[in-house]
Amino acid sequence: MNVKLLMGATALVGVLAANPSIALAQTQTDGGAQKSAPTDDEDSTTPKEIVVTGSRIARPNNSSIVPITSISGDQFFQQGRNNIGDILNDLPQLRSTFAQQNPGLGVGIAGLNLLDLRSLGTVRTLVLVNGRRHVPSDILNNASSVDINTIPNDLIDRVDLITGGNSAVYGSDAIAGVVNFVLKKDYSGVQVRANAGISGAGFGANQYASILAGHNFAEGKGNITVHAEYARQERVFGSDIPWYQSADGFGVVDIDPSGLKNGSDGYPDRVYLQDIRSTTINRYGLVPINQPSANPLCGTGIASTNGAPSTVGGVPYSCTYIFGADGRLTPQTGTRYSSGPNSGILGGNGQTGREDKLLSVYPYQQRYNFNLLGHYEFAPALEAFVEAKYVRIDTLGSNAGPSFSQGTYSQFDYRERTRLDNPFLNAADRTTIANAILAAGCNTSLTVTCDSARSFSTSANGVAGGKLNAADIAAISNGSYRFVDARQFADSGIRDEAFRRETFRIVGGLRGTFNDDWNYEISGNYGKFTQRTTTYGYVDKQRFLLSYDAGRNPVTGQIQCRAQFDSAAALPYPNTTTNVARLASDIAACVPYNPFGAADNSAASKYFSYNAVDHARITQFDVSGFISGNTGKFFRLPGGPIQFSLGGEYRSEKALYVQDPFASDPAGYTNA
């Protein structure tokens, strides 16, 4: 079991003094354009709205000492989108580092919306709610960033973005700046909103509904506001998007030798190509037949040249065969390009990697958000306030695709390659593969060229590639030869992550104004975040190899896992005490896997797949207070009174991550 516990506590005390300064604030107009706020001379009659983001010194919005961009909550409302994080990430100040549009940037982050000011990293962007810290939600990223999905959409009054460093005020996590979500304070009335949408091509359906109700009482001294929202977005795969089904991009068409002036021979090394297919893997299976330089049947790759692209001295392309959904073998078609042995290929019958559910573009997400805001003013110098929230977010998504095997021995032994006498292989296709290997005189491989000397992997106890020898030819004759079948195990499901993230937060405190222009606030803030993660589509290494190595029992004639009738195949992997101890039971329960086509492998997949469950939590306790004002009543300098702010903060944060005990052991568990 892998358990990680992180604890931290911070105590800050600060004093700030300043004279009136030049206006640097920015406001966001209803049209979306940004402009500098007017100076005092330009508009002396405009009411002075107080802005506290970035400083505890109360200032009108036209005299902030740091650049602020403010976006009103109405702008989020008018756009009608479900996720405010996606809206904010469209701003030039923010980089879309971890967002709904980027679901595949790492393990454990699908569904998170984290803000990254000026591309300095989410850990350097501080997110506040009403000027106070919020419990983080990114346990597997840096355990310090707030998931913007937990912010209630319709309760936002405005969002202030400070793009100037504010580490002096808030600490090192505000080096890039601060994003402060200011919630509605005195809402009165009832608002019900709902919307639904779907793309014109029929993908990406989403729904949103919210209710907001507030009431002022005691002649405006108090207010209570409640809010609830529900949001849902459907999963989107690459195959759902018509214009994304073709894999287009830059491909290598020229290779320059080293040492050239300006590093180039004047010919473009890469050009933009359309409909790129794979020659190294297929969800139904792909067999590479390496070719000798003397007689390459599928062409020769480009070589390094100081001049126009040339194949002189290049490595021959492997001839590739692919299995169809019916399990039958056919030569791969298309136009090959680039270097050998594994070429690029345009068009034809290979796969793009965007078929079916191979590529996840947008995760599924369902969100429930409940909030309570309240305050009551006993006197101008004494106002009590409270904030409480509960958020539950269920997310399913990842961009890892299915587990796969390419016969490279990077994580398995020799059983990763398929025997010629595998009973699931059609007899005619068995003959085609055997004859093609014998004609080429080369072992199948994605990593070793045909002209290389025969290579043997001692760690995997299997032939890696190179020229055939007598033993290889004999193995082809008796059916024991093992060839590369590069396959994605899409029939076992994609490597997905299901998250249940829950956030609870409560804030309470006192604030007030006295001495005309002095104000203070003291507050306590407790938040707790929990996460339960279930990972799907990963495999138990030992069980996978037992299942993948299928054969026909010579006594019963039945197709079984080879280890069930051949003791030589009854091998633990890796050879650990734990795996040796469970080997007999694993063999007894083994279900053979058919590695050709789209056969029903549900029983075998259930046998060797492992769904890991991890648990995590983050807690935050924060107590802060400040008093600010100016000395206008008793002391003035030639430039005016001294403004000041005196504050202190104590913060304690704890993070705990408990990984599934089997998944934490790389010897038995694989995410390939």
C-alpha positions, 0 to 999 in steps of 0.5 A: 500500500502506498500512503502519502501524507503531506502536512503544512502550516503557515503563519503570516503577519504583515504591515503595509503602508502606502500613499495614493498612487497612479491608477493601474486597474482594468475593468472588463466592459460588457463587450469583452474589451479591456480598458484602463479605468478613468483617473480621478480627474476624468471622473470625479463624480463616479461612485467609488466602488471598493476593491479589496483584491490584491491589497487589504487597503480599501481603495476606489477602483481607479487607484489600484496599485496592481493591474486588475481585470474584472469580469462581471457575473452577468457575462458568464450568465450571458454566455450560457456555458456550463463551466466558468473555468473554460470561459476564463481560460479563453482570456489571454492572461490564462493558459489552458493548462488543466482544463476540460479541453485538456483531459489527457495531460496526466494521471488523476486530472481528468475533469479538473479545471485549474487556472494558470496565470501567465503560464507560470504553473497552477501552483503559482496562481492563487484562487480566492473566494471573497478574498479568502483561501479555498481548499484545493482539489488537485491531489495528484498535481500539486495539492494546492490548486482550486478546482474552478468546477466547485465555484457556483456559476450563478452566485458570482458577482464578479471575478477579479484577475490580478496579473501582477505578482502578489506574493508580498500580500498572499505568499509564494503561491501568488507569484503569478497573480490572484484570481478572486471570485466575489460572490453576490452579497445582498441578493434578493429574489428568486432566479431559476435558469436552465439550458441545454445544448449539443453541437450541430454534428450531434456530439457534446450534449450538455445540460445545466440548471440552477436556482438562486434565492435570497432575502433581505431582512431587518431593514436590510441589515441581514441577508440569507441566500441559497443556491443549488445547481446541477450540470452534466456534460456527455463524453466525447471521443475522437470518432464522434467529431466528423472533422477530427476523424482524419489524423492530419499533421506534420510528417518527416520527409527529409533527414539532414546529417549533422554539422550542416550550416544553419542545421539545414540542407535547404529542403523541408524536413517536415510537410503537412500531411493528411490521413496519416495511418499507423504501421506499428499498432492496430486494435485488431492486430498488426504483423510487421514483416521486416524486409532485407535491403537486398530485396525489399518488397515494400520500399525503402525509407529515406536516408540522411542526405545533404540535399534532396531526399533520397532512399540511398542507404535507407532502411527498408520498410517493413511490410505490414499485415493487419487483421480485420474485425473478422479476425482475417489477415490482409496486407496493409495498403497506403502510401509509405513515407519517412524512414524505415523500418516503421514508416509513416503511411497515408490512407489505406486500410490501417487505423488512424487511432481515432476510431471507436473509443481509442481517443477521448477528447472530453470527459463525462462529468456530472456536478452538484453544487449547493451553497449558503451565504448569510450575514447580519449587521448588529452595528456598523462596527459589528457584522457577522457572516457565514458561507457554506458549500457542498459540491459533488463532482463525478467524472469519467475520462482519460486520454490514455487509450486501451492497454496494448502490446507490441512485442517489444519486451518492454514490460512482458516476457516472450509470451507477449509474442503470439505462437504460429500454432495459436488455435485462434489463428486462421490456417490460411493466415498462419501459412501467409505469415509463415511464408512471408517470414521465411521469404524475408529471412527475418524475425518480426520486430518493430525495433530491430532491422532485418539486416541486423544480426539475430538479437535475443532478449535474455530478460524476456527469454525470447528472440527480439529480431534480426536474421533468422537462424536454423532454430527459428526456421525449425520453430516456424515449421513446427508452429512454436515460432512467436511473431509480433502481433501489435495490438491494442486491447480495445476489447478490454476497455480503454484505460479510464479513470472514474472520479468522485470528488467531494468538497465541503467548506464553511467560513464564519467571521466578524467584520465592521467599520469604525472610526469612519474609515477604519475597517477590520475582519477576522474569519475562520475557514475550514475546507475538506476535499475527498477523492475516490478514484477507480481506474479501469482497463489496466492489466495484471501482468501474470494473468495477462501472459497466461491468458494471452498464451493460448493453445489447443490441449492435445488430449481434449482438443479444447482451446485453453491457456497453454499453462493449463496443459503444458507445465513449461508454460506455467511461469510466474511473471515477474518471478516474485514470491507473491506471484509464485504463491498465486500462480496455481490459482491463476492458472486454474482460473485462466481464460484464453484470449483471442488476439485476432480481430474483434472476437468476444474476449469479455471473459478473458478480459475480466480475468486479467483486468484489474480495477484499482481503487485509490482514496485521497483527501485534503483538509485546510484550516485557515484563520486570518484577520486584518485591520486597515485604514488611514491616519487622516484624522490625526496625522497627514503628510504633504501628499495626504494621510498614511494608509495602512493595513495590519494583518495576520494569518494561520493556515494548516493544510494536510494531504493524504493519498492512499494508493491501491496496494496492487496497483502500487506494485509495478512488478505485478500491475501494468498501465500499458 
